[in-house]
Amino acid sequence: MSRFTDQPSPMAQPKSFLWTRRVVLTLLLAFVLVPVYVMLSSSLKSLQDVQGSFKWIPHSLTFKPYIDIWKTIPLAHYFVNSVIVCVSATVFSVVLAIFAAYGVSRYRFMGRKVFTVTVLSTQMFPGILFLLPLYLIFVNIGNSTGITLNGSRLGLIITYLTFSLPFSIWMLAGYFDSIPRDLDEAAKVDGCGALGALFRVVVPAAVPGIVAVSVYAFMTAWGEVLFASVMTNESTRTLAVGLREYATQNDVYWNQVMAASIVVSIPVVAGFLLLQRYLVAGLTAGAVK
Amino acid sequence: MTATAPPRRAPEAGPSSGKSAAGGRLRPRIVERLRQGGLPYLLLLPAILAELLIHIVPMFFGILISFKNLTLFYIHHWNTAPWAGFDNYKAAVKIHQPIGQALLHSFWVTLSYTLLSVALSWLLGTAAAILLQDKFRGRGLIRTIFLVPYALPAYAALITWTFMFQQDTGLVNHVLHDQLHVTSSKSFWLIGDNSFWAMVVVSVWKSWPFAFLALMAGLQNIPRELYEAAAMDGAGVWQQIRKITMPSLRPVNQVIVLVLFLWTFNDFNTPFVMFGQNPPHQADLISIHIYQSSFINWNFGSGSAMSVLLLLFLLVVTAVYLLVTSRGRSENDV
């Protein structure tokens, strides 16, 4: 892979190009940043301020919304639910993806192609198609076995882990392919089994890919709305659904809504931006194939 | 680990010590081969089980219940629901009856929404990726900022946009009416015809960074020598973009346009967070339409039939798209 992009352009760029670049990038920056600015500035306004006509510059700044958000709705409770569900889903998804990707990358077996294509295509199917039957299956499993999947965190964890699984397998298989096979052969000669080679050689060498996949899995789960809106109840509600409660009251506390949006965004945005380099590298490895 | 053969003696190995040593060498090899054959399946098994439980089984189950008359009454005992034959499908495709008419309307809304959103997202993503191809001061920072909409949880971003589109207190009306005086009065953005356009803007805002991210990765694979050779031949930047960059991005484009199309067509979050369970008629996307007829009207049979139709449509579109774009590509290569 030639990283030509980090070198200067092969020829001097004409004025028309430089101006296009300036104008287009400025407009795009504005498009991207205006909502972020609205979120930030409104979260620091008083309720009176956000109930009047919008103002670019806040009258006065207050941190009160950040204190109130925890009292208006049980935000902390939803936060804990989201963390439990998303962390568990991520861990399971990544572990399953590591095993499957190793199988796909290192072995040629019957059904390999079918597996890859089927799994990847499930990613593209409409969520609504699974939602109805899955809901029924969960309800009926609960009725016949007593294992509560509908409305429980467990049901949501199992569901979410499969959402990121296909893409994670695909991305990791691409990553594993780029790790020389000689390395695991050498480990096997040294007395490691296939699993030993996987955990002692391949996994350590694929850390950037695994980090990327974990971030992706966590983000997928953290932002999911559709299944959370159907499969949770008051005690298991996640942030994706819970945040709507600021808006269902007669008075919409927009400053609190914005403050809460920022609070729930921080874990993923910070994680993503910190690990951005890995994620882009992981995506690239997958795309290069 | 594979070297640890079971201690049991192989039946064909005789009692004499010499033969047993030979058998000892033979057995691990057989075990090795067996494990080699079974191991990949074992590695895949957990993933397959999860996919089966959440995706494959529900899919077939969904097809099954689309032939049932499954209403709220039968939710806890789905197997006692009466068979409906093709009734659910007939109701869905009868375009002169209320159900079919509403579904068809929802389909057109979704199609226009998807085509607009994908085209614009692709355009912005391509422009940004190409303009950020060469190194300049601030490039890394701009790239990071561009990825923010992708990193934000969808609902947080959607709630913010909903706030911006509020009639009295939103930023959009403040800019359009108070500051630019484009509109004579503050318009409603979340009801009526405007709701469709509001939804498209939000969708593009959320989707284009993905196109940008994938295209950036694609750009890294174009050999620098191509540009150098073109520059030597006197091709300017614009010509290089047209003659080298765009054709080289074709494979990436083929994938991202399809992925964006499928994601946007199935989009549920945008209307659900912006408008709630009852979106305006003009913003009635297919996912929320099916959701409504299933969970609000509690008719799972009808909802499943619509989901199956949706799946069939997407499969046909995907197949045709891949056929057409792949053929075009191979002709170009010749």
Interface residues (C-beta under 8 A of the other chain):
Chain A: M1 S2 R3 F4 T5 D6 Q7 P8 S9 P10 M11 Q13 P14 S16 F17 T20 R21 V24 L25 L28 L29 F31 V32 L33 V34 P35 V36 V38 M39 S42 V50 Q51 G52 S53 F54 K55 V95 L96 A97 F99 A100 Y102 G103 V104 R106 Y107 F109 R112 F115 T118 V119 T122 M124 F125 P126 G127 I128 L129 F130 L131 L132 P133 L134 L136 I137 V139 N140 N143 I158 T159 L161 T162 L165 P166 I169 K188 G191 C192 G193 A194 L195 G196 M219 W222 G223 V225 L226 S229 V230 L239 A240 L243 R244 A247 W254 V257 M258 S261 I262 V264 S265 V268 V269 F272 L273 Q276 V280 L283 T284 A287 V288
Chain B: M1 T2 A3 R35 Q36 G37 L39 P40 Y41 L42 L43 L44 P46 A47 I48 A50 E51 L53 I54 H55 I56 V57 P58 M59 F61 G62 I65 L70 I75 H76 W78 L124 A127 A128 L131 L132 Q133 D134 K135 I142 T144 I145 F146 L147 V148 P149 Y150 A151 L152 P153 A154 Y155 A156 A157 I159 T160 W161 T162 F163 M164 Q166 D168 T169 G170 L171 N173 H174 D178 W205 P209 L213 A214 M216 A217 G218 L219 Q220 N221 I222 P223 R224 Y227 E228 A231 G236 V237 W238 V252 V255 V259 L262 F265 N266 F268 N269 F272 V273 S287 I290 Y291 S294 F295 F300 G303 S304 S307 V308 L310 L311 L314 T318
